[in-house]
Amino acid sequence: MNKKPGAFKDAAYKLLRSIRCKTYSAEEKLRIVLACQRGEESISVVCRREGISESLYSNWSKEVLEAGKRYVPLDIDDAQKAPSHLEMRPDGAVSLDLNSWAASPPKNRNILPAQINAIAAISSDTGLLITDQVVPQTPRPFFITIDTESFYFKRPVMITGDGLNGAKATYEILDALDRRNLKAVFYVNVYEHLQYGDDSIERICKIIHERGHEVALHCHKSKALNFYNQEIIKYDYDGQRRILEYGKDLLHRWLGVETINFRAGGYQHNTDTLAALDDLGFRIDSSYLYKRSTAPAHEGHFVRPYRIGNLIEVPILYLPLVQRNGLISDRKFDINSVNLPELLDTLNRGAPALPVFNYMMHSFSFIARERFSMNHPDDTLMMRSPPANSQGLYIGVTGLRDALWRDFLLFLDALSVEDSIEVRTMSGAIDDLERIADHAPWPEIVPILYR
């Protein structure tokens, strides 16, 4: 786990060379290894189903784990036929005009083989879409951000795991972070504090704060608040300012510190939201995810921190995922959006070039839940909420994601030994964020993944 990115890359190439002459493809071998590592089935069962010996699996496993990432080769013979916004350089690298890329959003539309090949030409070298290769070589701030919210139940089940035997939620996440001396930002939805009839949300905020992590403001509407019972963007500036000031004052009363960091629930925010945050003395906003936020201030931006008035916007890391069928889907740096090898792949490829990493997840990332109609049998669920809407739909907890939890622990292990990054809180990194936004010669870089 303590190999550096270069070592990871060398091991990956070695793995690819060793498997090209065999029957199974690189993708299949990695899929089989991951299936065994997750522990949902025994190694013998997986090997028997796939028609391989356990000794062969053992060899693959050692090489894959040493590589530390998945690397799927694609042919690049036709890279010269790339679309106009991809430019072949004399040194063989490929640069991308990100504004042209944004002008023709790739989500859910087919791309030509030449486009796949051009993307492969990028990823075979660095795995990055780039506009400039000159970047400072210093440890990158890495932010672990956790949207901490529940609001479905009569107690904060999706924050604490209360009533779900063996659930991994906020307290278990805190324990895992503390054992590795890693700090995180918990974006807490304080607006549900009246929902439970006690001081549950206040206690949670105090525990997070006392353990040295950052408590930041998160917002979702609340039926208990008559001034915030619909989405925040449906209010004008004055209404939004009242909502944000209420949350900021709550955290100040509970923790005795000024909150300077905010993330909007569901990424929903607009120009009035940003103006109200600025006027209330917030210094950081992390509500922006490419193609999910429409505020004009974000136009032309992707993943690099930038300034909006007195605010520093720290975007959630957007990851375009190129699939073998030629489709590109929008993902984010989140264990519920991409898998462990892809998380490690992003870390390894991005460490030499990204100015910051903004990883996000939820307090309920390891609790499986779905919406059901009222006639769904309760004996298939661990827990169910009261009806969630006028159609009578409710949230049912269908199980616990134990294999995903094990992947998360492995990811934290990787972060704890990687010296090209520094895991920090955003408020603790405010000076560096301002420097990156205002002065540093950082290019706009977007890592890409492919399956």
C-alpha positions, -999 to +999 in steps of 0.1 A: +000+000+000+029+023+005+041+023-031+044+056-048+024+064-080+053+056-103+057+022-087+019+016-090+022+024-127+052+002-133+035-027-116+004-022-137+024-023-169+041-054-157+008-070-150-005-062-184+026-076-201+022-108-182-015-114-191-017-104-228-008-139-240-034-157-218-070-166-225-085-142-200-084-104-207-070-079-183-105-067-174-117-103-167-087-111-145-092-079-124-129-086-122-123-121-108-097-108-083-120-081-070-149-106-067-127-128-045-114-098-025-148-086-016-155-117+004-191-121-007-183-156-020-154-179-011-124-180-034-131-216-043-166-208-054-155-179-076-126-199-091-149-228-098-175-206-115-148-189-136-130-221-145-096-213-130-074-228-104-070-213-070-032-211-076-038-191-108-061-168-088-034-164-062-008-153-088-033-128-103-042-115-069-006-108-059+001-089-091-031-069-090-027-059-054+009-048-061-003-028-090-028-010-068-051+000-096-069-013-127-055-004-161-074-014-192-055-009-225-072+005-256-058+007-291-046+042-301-039+036-338-065+061-349-057+089-323-048+112-351-085+112-362-096+127-329-123+154-329-111+190-332-110+199-295-084+171-290-049+182-302-021+158-309+012+173-297+046+167-313+057+147-282+028+123-287+007+137-258-029+148-263-043+181-250-080+189-246-099+221-249-121+216-218-145+244-229-151+226-262-155+194-243-182+211-222-199+226-252-209+191-264-218+173-232-208+136-236-233+121-211-254+093-226-244+099-262-223+075-283-188+086-292-169+074-323-140+049-321-116+077-329-128+095-298-123+065-277-088+061-291-080+097-285-091+094-249-070+062-247-040+081-259-044+105-230-051+078-204-023+055-216+001+083-206-013+101-176-051+094-174-057+131-175-076+156-197-052+186-197-048+221-210-013+227-196+012+203-181+031+228-160+021+221-123+039+228-090+051+196-074+040+199-037+018+177-015-018+183-026-045+191-001-069+161+000-104+166+015-125+138+028-160+153+028-191+136+043-226+148+038-242+140+072-279+137+070-309+114+077-344+131+076-363+099+065-369+085+100-381+095+134-345+092+147-313+100+128-308+064+115-289+075+084-264+094+105-259+071+134-271+037+122-293+036+152-314+004+152-295-012+124-273-039+140-238-038+126-244-006+105-214+015+097-223+052+099-209+084+113-194+071+145-177+041+127-164+065+101-149+087+128-132+057+144-117+046+111-104+081+104-090+086+139-072+053+138-053+065+107-049+101+120-069+115+091-092+145+093-125+150+075-151+176+068-186+166+079-213+187+062-241+183+087-277+190+078-286+209+110-321+218+097-334+184+108-326+190+144-362+196+154-374+164+137-363+140+165-375+158+196-341+158+213-306+171+209-294+143+186-280+166+159-263+189+184-246+159+201-234+146+168-219+180+159-202+183+192-186+148+190-173+155+155-159+188+166-143+175+198-125+148+178-108+174+157-128+172+125-145+201+107-182+206+111-195+225+081-230+236+071-252+214+049-288+221+040-320+202+032-355+215+036-374+206+068-411+203+074-405+216+109-393+250+097-420+271+080-393+294+065-375+264+049-401+238+038-391+238+001-359+236-019-336+265-011-334+277-047-371+284-046-365+313-022-352+347-031-321+363-017-337+373+016-353+339+021-320+321+014-300+344+037-325+337+065-321+300+060-283+301+059-280+325+089-302+302+109-279+272+103-248+292+109-261+305+142-271+270+153-235+257+148-221+288+165-243+282+195-235+245+197-198+246+190-187+281+199-169+286+166-177+304+134-186+282+104-170+293+072-177+262+049-210+252+032-224+226+008-259+227-006-280+196-004-284+179-038-259+206-052-289+229-055-278+265-052-279+296-074-266+332-076-286+342-045-272+314-025-236+324-033-244+360-026-260+352+008-230+330+017-206+358+009-226+384+028-227+361+059-190+357+061-186+322+046-153+317+029-157+283+013-184+267-008-183+231-020-216+228-037-204+226-073-203+194-093-198+197-130-231+194-149-251+193-117-250+230-108-263+258-130-252+290-112-236+313-139-205+318-117-195+282-124-195+285-162-162+273-177-150+257-144-145+220-138-125+208-108-099+234-099-107+258-069-117+293-080-129+325-065-165+338-066-164+372-048-149+365-014-158+328-016-135+301-027-154+274-046-139+239-041-157+217-067-164+181-060-141+161-082-159+152-114-149+120-132-159+111-167-161+073-170-155+059-205-171+025-210-162-002-234-194+004-254-184+039-262-206+057-237-193+083-213-211+085-180-208+112-153-193+101-120-178+117-090-149+109-066-172+090-042-171+053-032-208+051-041-201+063-076-168+045-086-152+014-072-121+009-051-097+004-081-111+035-097-106+055-065-070+044-064-066+050-101-078+086-096-054+091-067-024+077-086-030+095-118-041+128-102-015+131-075+012+146-099-012+171-114-044+180-095-042+211-072-066+195-047-087+163-043-123+167-031-136+133-022-172+131-011-195+104+005-225+103+029-230+092+065-252+065+050-229+054+023-227+019+038-265+015+043-285+002+014-319+019+010-346+021-016-380+037-021-410+013-019-447+015-021-468+009+010-477-027+001-441-039+000-436-067+025-419-055+057-402-089+063-377-081+035-365-049+051-343-040+081-363-008+087-388+014+070-397+051+073-431+067+075-445+076+041-421+100+025-445+118+001-481+122-010-479+091-032-473+069-001-438+060-009-414+053+019-377+046+024-368+010+033-334-002+045-326-033+025-292-043+040-257-032+050-229-027+025-202-045+044-180-052+013-181-015+004-170-007+040-140-030+036-131-011+004-134+022+022-110+011+049-085+000+022-089+034+006-082+052+039-051+030+043-039+042+009-045+078+018-026+074+051+006+063+035+006+084+003+030+113+007+021+131-025-011+143-007-020+158+027-054+150+041-068+182+057-099+200+067-110+228+043-110+255+070-075+245+079-064+248+043-081+281+035-048+299+029-037+273+004-071+273-013-069+311-017-034+308-031-045+281-056-076+301-066-058+334-070-021+329-079-009+294-085-004+284-122-027+254-120-042+241-152-077+228-154-072+190-152-099+163-152-089+127-145-107+101-167-116+065-159-127+037-182-141+002-178 
